[in-house]
């Protein structure tokens, strides 16, 4: 039997969030230097957002998405 219940919503670990923020800042810098496309950045953010949906993270995802959009302008 799995230790994780399908009905329980778990918080994301702080280190997971910190790793995402650090990686996203690096990717934003790479986009600014034309070493990475915006499409790859968007794919990375979309992937993490899909992962984060399995946790208790609505506010976190909302805040990070707004911050990333602000930085990309």
Long-range contacts (C-beta under 8 A, 24 or more apart in sequence): 9-55, 9-56, 10-54, 10-55, 10-56, 11-55, 11-56, 11-57, 12-52, 12-55, 12-56, 12-57, 12-60, 17-60, 20-48, 20-64, 21-64, 24-64, 24-68, 28-68, 28-71, 28-72, 31-72, 38-72, 41-72
